[in-house]
């Protein structure tokens, strides 16, 4: 029987990489794009973990409630899509607690997971995990790659229980779980991201498929992610956004659907039995 991988959705709108104060200027596209994803998941019998912005949940509570009632898992993606490299411990904790309180009130279910916006965890802010571990069971913020924007290249590539003092070190005595984003390792070159999002649009589909199959052959589920905006070829142009926000948007839907056809997917809680 084929291994079940983990499907996740970072539930945020296309303008959410801008400063929070700028968001009211933009018209939302979250309903249309999320409904499209939900239709695909129903078609291919996929359950996913939705890492939801508290702001989006506050603005569209019926959407988040529907996602939960369809059997998908609701986890936190912060409240205001903050970059954890640019905030204090107190600012992060306030934002995080605000997000899970909103999500739990809407769904009536305990939030168990978190993903940092911009994958913004590095050696300067491992303190994030001490705050998270007090309230939830797992995190999925670590991208074991080296890019100009983010990444911890020496972090473990597969699901592990980290030391809360140094997230790249495994500590099997711990309870808290880290679920790194999927990568394909090439000797000498290093880890290549194949987890979805921009990488779904950038790499040819066969390469992503090859990498996931290799992970599964080694007995490891792949953590895959998508943003609603990744599947929106009509996403409005924003002058502050770089080229990669718009690269290959027209091809993404077919590639994502092929991914759902070729692999089995479930939520974090389903796959890891949390």
ChimeraX commands (.cxc) that place a marker at each C-alpha (Angstrom):
marker #1 position 0.00,0.00,0.00 radius 0.5
marker #1 position 1.33,3.44,-0.96 radius 0.5
marker #1 position 2.64,5.59,1.87 radius 0.5
marker #1 position 0.43,8.49,2.88 radius 0.5
marker #1 position 2.16,11.86,2.69 radius 0.5
marker #1 position 1.13,15.09,4.42 radius 0.5
marker #1 position -0.76,17.78,2.52 radius 0.5
marker #1 position -0.89,21.28,3.94 radius 0.5
marker #1 position -2.34,24.63,2.91 radius 0.5
marker #1 position -1.01,27.94,4.15 radius 0.5
marker #1 position -4.35,29.75,4.30 radius 0.5
marker #1 position -3.50,33.35,3.56 radius 0.5
marker #1 position -4.48,35.87,0.88 radius 0.5
marker #1 position -2.21,37.03,-1.93 radius 0.5
marker #1 position -1.46,40.36,-0.22 radius 0.5
marker #1 position -0.41,38.87,3.13 radius 0.5
marker #1 position 3.33,39.14,2.47 radius 0.5
marker #1 position 2.90,42.92,2.62 radius 0.5
marker #1 position 2.99,44.83,5.93 radius 0.5
marker #1 position -0.20,44.24,7.93 radius 0.5
marker #1 position -1.22,47.89,7.69 radius 0.5
marker #1 position -1.43,47.57,3.89 radius 0.5
marker #1 position -3.88,44.66,3.81 radius 0.5
marker #1 position -7.18,46.63,3.90 radius 0.5
marker #1 position -6.28,48.23,0.56 radius 0.5
marker #1 position -6.67,44.94,-1.31 radius 0.5
marker #1 position -9.69,42.97,-2.42 radius 0.5
marker #1 position -9.69,39.41,-1.10 radius 0.5
marker #1 position -9.46,36.38,-3.41 radius 0.5
marker #1 position -9.31,33.80,-0.63 radius 0.5
marker #1 position -12.85,32.43,-0.95 radius 0.5
marker #1 position -12.65,31.58,-4.64 radius 0.5
marker #1 position -9.16,30.09,-4.47 radius 0.5
marker #1 position -9.81,28.07,-1.32 radius 0.5
marker #1 position -13.05,26.65,-2.69 radius 0.5
marker #1 position -11.08,25.51,-5.75 radius 0.5
marker #1 position -8.61,23.69,-3.50 radius 0.5
marker #1 position -11.40,22.12,-1.45 radius 0.5
marker #1 position -13.04,20.85,-4.65 radius 0.5
marker #1 position -9.77,19.22,-5.69 radius 0.5
marker #1 position -9.34,17.62,-2.28 radius 0.5
marker #1 position -12.86,16.21,-2.44 radius 0.5
marker #1 position -12.28,14.88,-5.97 radius 0.5
marker #1 position -9.15,12.98,-4.92 radius 0.5
marker #1 position -10.23,12.09,-1.38 radius 0.5
marker #1 position -7.53,14.20,0.26 radius 0.5
marker #1 position -7.57,15.52,3.79 radius 0.5
marker #1 position -5.13,18.31,4.58 radius 0.5
marker #1 position -3.81,20.41,7.44 radius 0.5
marker #1 position -4.69,24.06,6.90 radius 0.5
marker #1 position -2.23,26.44,8.58 radius 0.5
marker #1 position -4.60,29.38,8.94 radius 0.5
marker #1 position -3.84,33.03,9.59 radius 0.5
marker #1 position -5.87,34.28,12.54 radius 0.5
marker #1 position -6.69,37.39,10.53 radius 0.5
marker #1 position -8.20,35.30,7.73 radius 0.5
marker #1 position -10.18,33.22,10.24 radius 0.5
marker #1 position -11.48,36.36,11.89 radius 0.5
marker #1 position -12.55,37.78,8.53 radius 0.5
marker #1 position -13.92,34.54,7.04 radius 0.5
marker #1 position -15.03,32.39,10.01 radius 0.5
marker #1 position -17.58,30.44,7.94 radius 0.5
marker #1 position -14.84,29.36,5.53 radius 0.5
marker #1 position -12.63,28.07,8.34 radius 0.5
marker #1 position -15.59,26.32,9.96 radius 0.5
marker #1 position -16.43,24.66,6.64 radius 0.5
marker #1 position -12.85,23.47,6.18 radius 0.5
marker #1 position -12.92,21.92,9.64 radius 0.5
marker #1 position -16.32,20.31,9.12 radius 0.5
marker #1 position -15.08,18.72,5.89 radius 0.5
marker #1 position -12.57,16.78,7.97 radius 0.5
marker #1 position -9.46,18.87,7.40 radius 0.5
marker #1 position -7.22,19.86,10.30 radius 0.5
marker #1 position -6.91,23.49,11.39 radius 0.5
marker #1 position -3.52,24.70,12.65 radius 0.5
marker #1 position -1.99,28.15,13.19 radius 0.5
marker #1 position 0.00,30.25,10.73 radius 0.5
marker #1 position 0.19,33.16,13.21 radius 0.5
marker #1 position -2.36,35.98,13.36 radius 0.5
marker #1 position -0.79,38.71,11.21 radius 0.5
marker #1 position 1.74,36.77,9.09 radius 0.5
marker #1 position 4.63,38.13,11.10 radius 0.5
marker #1 position 8.27,37.49,10.31 radius 0.5
marker #1 position 9.57,35.77,13.46 radius 0.5
marker #1 position 13.08,37.09,12.77 radius 0.5
marker #1 position 11.81,40.64,13.33 radius 0.5
marker #1 position 9.77,40.39,16.53 radius 0.5
marker #1 position 10.40,39.94,20.25 radius 0.5
marker #1 position 9.39,36.93,22.31 radius 0.5
marker #1 position 6.52,38.94,23.78 radius 0.5
marker #1 position 5.26,40.08,20.37 radius 0.5
marker #1 position 5.35,36.56,18.99 radius 0.5
marker #1 position 3.61,35.01,21.97 radius 0.5
marker #1 position 0.82,37.59,21.84 radius 0.5
marker #1 position 0.29,37.02,18.12 radius 0.5
marker #1 position 0.43,33.22,18.44 radius 0.5
marker #1 position -2.02,33.03,21.34 radius 0.5
marker #1 position -4.39,35.38,19.56 radius 0.5
marker #1 position -4.38,33.13,16.50 radius 0.5
marker #1 position -5.09,29.87,18.32 radius 0.5
marker #1 position -7.82,31.45,20.44 radius 0.5
marker #1 position -9.62,32.60,17.28 radius 0.5
marker #1 position -9.21,29.25,15.54 radius 0.5
marker #1 position -10.36,27.19,18.52 radius 0.5
marker #1 position -13.39,29.42,19.05 radius 0.5
marker #1 position -14.48,28.95,15.41 radius 0.5
marker #1 position -13.89,25.20,15.16 radius 0.5
marker #1 position -14.45,24.06,18.74 radius 0.5
marker #1 position -11.30,21.94,18.36 radius 0.5
marker #1 position -7.86,22.22,19.92 radius 0.5
marker #1 position -5.13,23.58,17.68 radius 0.5
marker #1 position -2.16,21.21,17.66 radius 0.5
marker #1 position 0.23,22.70,15.09 radius 0.5
marker #1 position 2.00,25.82,13.83 radius 0.5
marker #1 position 3.90,27.02,10.78 radius 0.5
marker #1 position 5.93,30.22,10.81 radius 0.5
marker #1 position 5.24,32.73,8.02 radius 0.5
marker #1 position 8.18,33.01,5.61 radius 0.5
marker #1 position 9.63,29.85,7.26 radius 0.5
marker #1 position 11.17,32.49,9.51 radius 0.5
marker #1 position 12.93,30.39,12.11 radius 0.5
marker #1 position 16.71,30.32,12.35 radius 0.5
marker #1 position 19.39,30.00,15.02 radius 0.5
marker #1 position 18.58,33.50,16.33 radius 0.5
marker #1 position 15.06,32.59,17.46 radius 0.5
marker #1 position 14.95,28.99,18.66 radius 0.5
marker #1 position 13.08,30.43,21.66 radius 0.5
marker #1 position 9.99,30.16,19.47 radius 0.5
marker #1 position 9.83,26.43,20.18 radius 0.5
marker #1 position 9.73,26.89,23.93 radius 0.5
marker #1 position 6.64,29.09,23.50 radius 0.5
marker #1 position 5.01,26.72,21.01 radius 0.5
marker #1 position 5.61,23.61,23.11 radius 0.5
marker #1 position 3.52,25.00,25.95 radius 0.5
marker #1 position 0.38,25.04,23.79 radius 0.5
marker #1 position 0.71,22.68,20.83 radius 0.5
marker #1 position 2.16,19.32,19.77 radius 0.5
marker #1 position 4.07,20.02,16.57 radius 0.5
marker #1 position 5.64,22.58,14.29 radius 0.5
marker #1 position 6.24,22.57,10.53 radius 0.5
marker #1 position 8.41,25.63,9.93 radius 0.5
marker #1 position 11.85,24.20,9.22 radius 0.5
marker #1 position 13.03,24.13,5.61 radius 0.5
marker #1 position 16.34,22.19,5.57 radius 0.5
marker #1 position 17.70,24.15,2.60 radius 0.5
marker #1 position 19.89,27.16,1.94 radius 0.5
marker #1 position 18.16,30.05,0.15 radius 0.5
marker #1 position 18.51,33.83,0.25 radius 0.5
marker #1 position 15.14,34.10,1.97 radius 0.5
marker #1 position 15.16,31.31,4.58 radius 0.5
marker #1 position 16.36,27.86,5.46 radius 0.5
marker #1 position 18.43,25.84,7.93 radius 0.5
marker #1 position 20.49,23.57,5.66 radius 0.5
marker #1 position 21.92,21.40,8.45 radius 0.5
marker #1 position 18.53,20.62,10.03 radius 0.5
marker #1 position 17.21,17.04,9.84 radius 0.5
marker #1 position 15.23,16.29,6.66 radius 0.5
marker #1 position 12.66,13.97,8.19 radius 0.5
marker #1 position 10.16,14.10,11.08 radius 0.5
marker #1 position 11.98,14.29,14.41 radius 0.5
marker #1 position 11.68,15.35,18.04 radius 0.5
marker #1 position 14.04,18.28,18.53 radius 0.5
marker #1 position 15.79,19.79,21.45 radius 0.5
marker #1 position 13.88,22.96,22.24 radius 0.5
marker #1 position 17.17,24.74,22.85 radius 0.5
marker #1 position 18.62,23.91,19.43 radius 0.5
marker #1 position 16.12,22.83,16.84 radius 0.5
marker #1 position 18.65,21.20,14.52 radius 0.5
marker #1 position 19.58,18.68,17.22 radius 0.5
marker #1 position 17.40,15.63,17.65 radius 0.5
marker #1 position 16.24,14.76,21.16 radius 0.5
marker #1 position 14.22,11.54,21.14 radius 0.5
marker #1 position 13.33,12.07,24.80 radius 0.5
marker #1 position 11.24,15.12,23.91 radius 0.5
marker #1 position 7.54,15.27,23.11 radius 0.5
marker #1 position 7.42,18.16,20.66 radius 0.5
marker #1 position 7.52,17.17,16.98 radius 0.5
marker #1 position 9.12,18.99,14.04 radius 0.5
marker #1 position 7.94,18.19,10.51 radius 0.5
marker #1 position 10.44,19.63,8.00 radius 0.5
marker #1 position 9.38,20.60,4.50 radius 0.5
marker #1 position 10.13,18.00,1.82 radius 0.5
marker #1 position 13.53,18.08,0.13 radius 0.5
marker #1 position 15.47,15.92,-2.33 radius 0.5
marker #1 position 19.10,15.40,-1.35 radius 0.5
marker #1 position 21.77,15.46,-4.05 radius 0.5
marker #1 position 25.32,14.51,-3.01 radius 0.5
marker #1 position 27.76,17.46,-2.97 radius 0.5
marker #1 position 25.00,19.91,-4.00 radius 0.5
marker #1 position 22.83,19.42,-0.90 radius 0.5
marker #1 position 19.08,19.57,-0.26 radius 0.5
marker #1 position 16.77,20.74,-3.04 radius 0.5
marker #1 position 13.26,21.93,-2.04 radius 0.5
marker #1 position 10.40,19.88,-3.51 radius 0.5
marker #1 position 7.69,20.72,-0.98 radius 0.5
marker #1 position 5.33,22.65,-3.26 radius 0.5
marker #1 position 4.43,26.33,-3.30 radius 0.5
marker #1 position 6.87,28.21,-5.55 radius 0.5
marker #1 position 8.86,25.00,-6.07 radius 0.5
marker #1 position 5.82,23.28,-7.58 radius 0.5
marker #1 position 5.75,26.09,-10.13 radius 0.5
marker #1 position 9.52,26.27,-10.66 radius 0.5
marker #1 position 10.64,22.65,-11.02 radius 0.5
marker #1 position 9.33,20.20,-13.61 radius 0.5
marker #1 position 6.72,17.89,-12.13 radius 0.5
marker #1 position 8.78,14.76,-12.74 radius 0.5
marker #1 position 11.50,16.07,-10.42 radius 0.5
marker #1 position 9.09,16.69,-7.56 radius 0.5
marker #1 position 7.58,13.25,-8.10 radius 0.5
marker #1 position 11.03,11.63,-8.08 radius 0.5
marker #1 position 11.94,13.32,-4.81 radius 0.5
marker #1 position 8.73,12.32,-3.02 radius 0.5
marker #1 position 9.05,8.73,-4.21 radius 0.5
marker #1 position 12.60,8.58,-2.87 radius 0.5
marker #1 position 11.48,9.91,0.51 radius 0.5
marker #1 position 8.67,7.35,0.65 radius 0.5
marker #1 position 11.01,4.51,-0.35 radius 0.5
marker #1 position 13.16,5.44,2.65 radius 0.5
marker #1 position 10.05,5.21,4.86 radius 0.5
marker #1 position 9.47,8.94,5.30 radius 0.5
marker #1 position 6.29,10.91,4.52 radius 0.5
marker #1 position 6.77,14.11,2.54 radius 0.5
marker #1 position 5.38,17.38,3.91 radius 0.5
marker #1 position 3.85,19.25,0.97 radius 0.5
marker #1 position 2.34,22.75,1.02 radius 0.5
marker #1 position 0.39,25.09,-1.23 radius 0.5
marker #1 position -0.91,28.64,-0.96 radius 0.5
marker #1 position -4.24,29.52,-2.56 radius 0.5
marker #1 position -2.39,32.21,-4.54 radius 0.5
marker #1 position -0.11,29.55,-6.09 radius 0.5
marker #1 position -3.08,28.31,-8.11 radius 0.5
marker #1 position -4.39,31.74,-9.15 radius 0.5
marker #1 position -3.12,32.79,-12.61 radius 0.5
marker #1 position -5.12,36.01,-12.30 radius 0.5
marker #1 position -3.49,37.08,-9.04 radius 0.5
marker #1 position -3.31,40.91,-9.07 radius 0.5
marker #1 position 0.09,42.48,-9.62 radius 0.5
marker #1 position 1.68,44.06,-6.57 radius 0.5
marker #1 position 4.67,46.32,-7.23 radius 0.5
marker #1 position 6.49,45.23,-4.08 radius 0.5
marker #1 position 6.42,41.56,-5.13 radius 0.5
marker #1 position 9.33,39.94,-6.92 radius 0.5
marker #1 position 9.17,37.81,-10.07 radius 0.5
marker #1 position 8.82,34.51,-8.22 radius 0.5
marker #1 position 5.36,35.42,-6.95 radius 0.5
marker #1 position 4.06,35.19,-10.52 radius 0.5
marker #1 position 6.32,32.60,-12.11 radius 0.5
marker #1 position 4.42,29.79,-13.88 radius 0.5
marker #1 position 1.08,30.46,-12.18 radius 0.5
marker #1 position -0.71,29.20,-15.29 radius 0.5
marker #1 position 0.86,25.74,-15.04 radius 0.5
marker #1 position 0.41,25.24,-11.30 radius 0.5
marker #1 position -3.15,23.89,-11.21 radius 0.5
marker #1 position -2.45,20.96,-13.57 radius 0.5
marker #1 position 0.77,20.08,-11.74 radius 0.5
marker #1 position -0.96,20.22,-8.36 radius 0.5
marker #1 position -3.80,18.03,-9.59 radius 0.5
marker #1 position -1.27,15.51,-10.95 radius 0.5
marker #1 position 0.34,15.43,-7.51 radius 0.5
marker #1 position -3.02,14.57,-5.92 radius 0.5
marker #1 position -3.52,11.82,-8.51 radius 0.5
marker #1 position -0.10,10.24,-8.05 radius 0.5
marker #1 position 0.22,10.21,-4.25 radius 0.5
marker #1 position -1.90,9.61,-1.17 radius 0.5
marker #1 position -2.24,12.47,1.31 radius 0.5
marker #1 position -3.59,13.05,4.79 radius 0.5
marker #1 position -3.43,15.57,7.62 radius 0.5
marker #1 position -0.55,15.81,10.07 radius 0.5
marker #1 position -2.68,14.17,12.76 radius 0.5
marker #1 position -3.72,11.34,10.41 radius 0.5
marker #1 position -0.25,10.52,9.15 radius 0.5
marker #1 position 1.67,10.91,12.41 radius 0.5
marker #1 position -1.17,9.86,14.74 radius 0.5
marker #1 position -0.79,12.88,17.01 radius 0.5
marker link #1:1,2 radius 0.2
marker link #1:2,3 radius 0.2
marker link #1:3,4 radius 0.2
marker link #1:4,5 radius 0.2
marker link #1:5,6 radius 0.2
marker link #1:6,7 radius 0.2
marker link #1:7,8 radius 0.2
marker link #1:8,9 radius 0.2
marker link #1:9,10 radius 0.2
marker link #1:10,11 radius 0.2
marker link #1:11,12 radius 0.2
marker link #1:12,13 radius 0.2
marker link #1:13,14 radius 0.2
marker link #1:14,15 radius 0.2
marker link #1:15,16 radius 0.2
marker link #1:16,17 radius 0.2
marker link #1:17,18 radius 0.2
marker link #1:18,19 radius 0.2
marker link #1:19,20 radius 0.2
marker link #1:20,21 radius 0.2
marker link #1:21,22 radius 0.2
marker link #1:22,23 radius 0.2
marker link #1:23,24 radius 0.2
marker link #1:24,25 radius 0.2
marker link #1:25,26 radius 0.2
marker link #1:26,27 radius 0.2
marker link #1:27,28 radius 0.2
marker link #1:28,29 radius 0.2
marker link #1:29,30 radius 0.2
marker link #1:30,31 radius 0.2
marker link #1:31,32 radius 0.2
marker link #1:32,33 radius 0.2
marker link #1:33,34 radius 0.2
marker link #1:34,35 radius 0.2
marker link #1:35,36 radius 0.2
marker link #1:36,37 radius 0.2
marker link #1:37,38 radius 0.2
marker link #1:38,39 radius 0.2
marker link #1:39,40 radius 0.2
marker link #1:40,41 radius 0.2
marker link #1:41,42 radius 0.2
marker link #1:42,43 radius 0.2
marker link #1:43,44 radius 0.2
marker link #1:44,45 radius 0.2
marker link #1:45,46 radius 0.2
marker link #1:46,47 radius 0.2
marker link #1:47,48 radius 0.2
marker link #1:48,49 radius 0.2
marker link #1:49,50 radius 0.2
marker link #1:50,51 radius 0.2
marker link #1:51,52 radius 0.2
marker link #1:52,53 radius 0.2
marker link #1:53,54 radius 0.2
marker link #1:54,55 radius 0.2
marker link #1:55,56 radius 0.2
marker link #1:56,57 radius 0.2
marker link #1:57,58 radius 0.2
marker link #1:58,59 radius 0.2
marker link #1:59,60 radius 0.2
marker link #1:60,61 radius 0.2
marker link #1:61,62 radius 0.2
marker link #1:62,63 radius 0.2
marker link #1:63,64 radius 0.2
marker link #1:64,65 radius 0.2
marker link #1:65,66 radius 0.2
marker link #1:66,67 radius 0.2
marker link #1:67,68 radius 0.2
marker link #1:68,69 radius 0.2
marker link #1:69,70 radius 0.2
marker link #1:70,71 radius 0.2
marker link #1:71,72 radius 0.2
marker link #1:72,73 radius 0.2
marker link #1:73,74 radius 0.2
marker link #1:74,75 radius 0.2
marker link #1:75,76 radius 0.2
marker link #1:76,77 radius 0.2
marker link #1:77,78 radius 0.2
marker link #1:78,79 radius 0.2
marker link #1:79,80 radius 0.2
marker link #1:80,81 radius 0.2
marker link #1:81,82 radius 0.2
marker link #1:82,83 radius 0.2
marker link #1:83,84 radius 0.2
marker link #1:84,85 radius 0.2
marker link #1:85,86 radius 0.2
marker link #1:86,87 radius 0.2
marker link #1:87,88 radius 0.2
marker link #1:88,89 radius 0.2
marker link #1:89,90 radius 0.2
marker link #1:90,91 radius 0.2
marker link #1:91,92 radius 0.2
marker link #1:92,93 radius 0.2
marker link #1:93,94 radius 0.2
marker link #1:94,95 radius 0.2
marker link #1:95,96 radius 0.2
marker link #1:96,97 radius 0.2
marker link #1:97,98 radius 0.2
marker link #1:98,99 radius 0.2
marker link #1:99,100 radius 0.2
marker link #1:100,101 radius 0.2
marker link #1:101,102 radius 0.2
marker link #1:102,103 radius 0.2
marker link #1:103,104 radius 0.2
marker link #1:104,105 radius 0.2
marker link #1:105,106 radius 0.2
marker link #1:106,107 radius 0.2
marker link #1:107,108 radius 0.2
marker link #1:108,109 radius 0.2
marker link #1:109,110 radius 0.2
marker link #1:110,111 radius 0.2
marker link #1:111,112 radius 0.2
marker link #1:112,113 radius 0.2
marker link #1:113,114 radius 0.2
marker link #1:114,115 radius 0.2
marker link #1:115,116 radius 0.2
marker link #1:116,117 radius 0.2
marker link #1:117,118 radius 0.2
marker link #1:118,119 radius 0.2
marker link #1:119,120 radius 0.2
marker link #1:120,121 radius 0.2
marker link #1:121,122 radius 0.2
marker link #1:122,123 radius 0.2
marker link #1:123,124 radius 0.2
marker link #1:124,125 radius 0.2
marker link #1:125,126 radius 0.2
marker link #1:126,127 radius 0.2
marker link #1:127,128 radius 0.2
marker link #1:128,129 radius 0.2
marker link #1:129,130 radius 0.2
marker link #1:130,131 radius 0.2
marker link #1:131,132 radius 0.2
marker link #1:132,133 radius 0.2
marker link #1:133,134 radius 0.2
marker link #1:134,135 radius 0.2
marker link #1:135,136 radius 0.2
marker link #1:136,137 radius 0.2
marker link #1:137,138 radius 0.2
marker link #1:138,139 radius 0.2
marker link #1:139,140 radius 0.2
marker link #1:140,141 radius 0.2
marker link #1:141,142 radius 0.2
marker link #1:142,143 radius 0.2
marker link #1:143,144 radius 0.2
marker link #1:144,145 radius 0.2
marker link #1:145,146 radius 0.2
marker link #1:146,147 radius 0.2
marker link #1:147,148 radius 0.2
marker link #1:148,149 radius 0.2
marker link #1:149,150 radius 0.2
marker link #1:150,151 radius 0.2
marker link #1:151,152 radius 0.2
marker link #1:152,153 radius 0.2
marker link #1:153,154 radius 0.2
marker link #1:154,155 radius 0.2
marker link #1:155,156 radius 0.2
marker link #1:156,157 radius 0.2
marker link #1:157,158 radius 0.2
marker link #1:158,159 radius 0.2
marker link #1:159,160 radius 0.2
marker link #1:160,161 radius 0.2
marker link #1:161,162 radius 0.2
marker link #1:162,163 radius 0.2
marker link #1:163,164 radius 0.2
marker link #1:164,165 radius 0.2
marker link #1:165,166 radius 0.2
marker link #1:166,167 radius 0.2
marker link #1:167,168 radius 0.2
marker link #1:168,169 radius 0.2
marker link #1:169,170 radius 0.2
marker link #1:170,171 radius 0.2
marker link #1:171,172 radius 0.2
marker link #1:172,173 radius 0.2
marker link #1:173,174 radius 0.2
marker link #1:174,175 radius 0.2
marker link #1:175,176 radius 0.2
marker link #1:176,177 radius 0.2
marker link #1:177,178 radius 0.2
marker link #1:178,179 radius 0.2
marker link #1:179,180 radius 0.2
marker link #1:180,181 radius 0.2
marker link #1:181,182 radius 0.2
marker link #1:182,183 radius 0.2
marker link #1:183,184 radius 0.2
marker link #1:184,185 radius 0.2
marker link #1:185,186 radius 0.2
marker link #1:186,187 radius 0.2
marker link #1:187,188 radius 0.2
marker link #1:188,189 radius 0.2
marker link #1:189,190 radius 0.2
marker link #1:190,191 radius 0.2
marker link #1:191,192 radius 0.2
marker link #1:192,193 radius 0.2
marker link #1:193,194 radius 0.2
marker link #1:194,195 radius 0.2
marker link #1:195,196 radius 0.2
marker link #1:196,197 radius 0.2
marker link #1:197,198 radius 0.2
marker link #1:198,199 radius 0.2
marker link #1:199,200 radius 0.2
marker link #1:200,201 radius 0.2
marker link #1:201,202 radius 0.2
marker link #1:202,203 radius 0.2
marker link #1:203,204 radius 0.2
marker link #1:204,205 radius 0.2
marker link #1:205,206 radius 0.2
marker link #1:206,207 radius 0.2
marker link #1:207,208 radius 0.2
marker link #1:208,209 radius 0.2
marker link #1:209,210 radius 0.2
marker link #1:210,211 radius 0.2
marker link #1:211,212 radius 0.2
marker link #1:212,213 radius 0.2
marker link #1:213,214 radius 0.2
marker link #1:214,215 radius 0.2
marker link #1:215,216 radius 0.2
marker link #1:216,217 radius 0.2
marker link #1:217,218 radius 0.2
marker link #1:218,219 radius 0.2
marker link #1:219,220 radius 0.2
marker link #1:220,221 radius 0.2
marker link #1:221,222 radius 0.2
marker link #1:222,223 radius 0.2
marker link #1:223,224 radius 0.2
marker link #1:224,225 radius 0.2
marker link #1:225,226 radius 0.2
marker link #1:226,227 radius 0.2
marker link #1:227,228 radius 0.2
marker link #1:228,229 radius 0.2
marker link #1:229,230 radius 0.2
marker link #1:230,231 radius 0.2
marker link #1:231,232 radius 0.2
marker link #1:232,233 radius 0.2
marker link #1:233,234 radius 0.2
marker link #1:234,235 radius 0.2
marker link #1:235,236 radius 0.2
marker link #1:236,237 radius 0.2
marker link #1:237,238 radius 0.2
marker link #1:238,239 radius 0.2
marker link #1:239,240 radius 0.2
marker link #1:240,241 radius 0.2
marker link #1:241,242 radius 0.2
marker link #1:242,243 radius 0.2
marker link #1:243,244 radius 0.2
marker link #1:244,245 radius 0.2
marker link #1:245,246 radius 0.2
marker link #1:246,247 radius 0.2
marker link #1:247,248 radius 0.2
marker link #1:248,249 radius 0.2
marker link #1:249,250 radius 0.2
marker link #1:250,251 radius 0.2
marker link #1:251,252 radius 0.2
marker link #1:252,253 radius 0.2
marker link #1:253,254 radius 0.2
marker link #1:254,255 radius 0.2
marker link #1:255,256 radius 0.2
marker link #1:256,257 radius 0.2
marker link #1:257,258 radius 0.2
marker link #1:258,259 radius 0.2
marker link #1:259,260 radius 0.2
marker link #1:260,261 radius 0.2
marker link #1:261,262 radius 0.2
marker link #1:262,263 radius 0.2
marker link #1:263,264 radius 0.2
marker link #1:264,265 radius 0.2
marker link #1:265,266 radius 0.2
marker link #1:266,267 radius 0.2
marker link #1:267,268 radius 0.2
marker link #1:268,269 radius 0.2
marker link #1:269,270 radius 0.2
marker link #1:270,271 radius 0.2
marker link #1:271,272 radius 0.2
marker link #1:272,273 radius 0.2
marker link #1:273,274 radius 0.2
view
